Amino acid sequence: MNERESDYFKEHKELINPDEFLLDNIKAFHYEVMDEGEHVWMAFYMEDGTTGHLNIFRNCGKINTRYEEWTNDDAN
């Protein structure tokens, strides 16, 4: 992730079609095939209580990704 993407992520907590990103300190990982050949979903539960969701899906014949992250405080 470049510096511009990193700054955007800090503010918005969402990445659309990133070419790369790194997650540290993962406590648990959950993977599900939502629609075979079309969409997979992953959840990352971090040691600091942060939760991240990664969706990888096909859209108009292209692979798209979306990563969102939040803490329990964000839900309130």
Sequence and secondary structure as in RCSB ss.txt:
>XXXX:A:sequence
MNERESDYFKEHKELINPDEFLLDNIKAFHYEVMDEGEHVWMAFYMEDGTTGHLNIFRNCGKINTRYEEWTNDDA
N
>XXXX:A:secstr
  HHHHHHHHHH EEES S      EEEEEEEEEETTTEEEEEEEETTS EEEEEEEEETTEEEEEEEEE GGGG
 
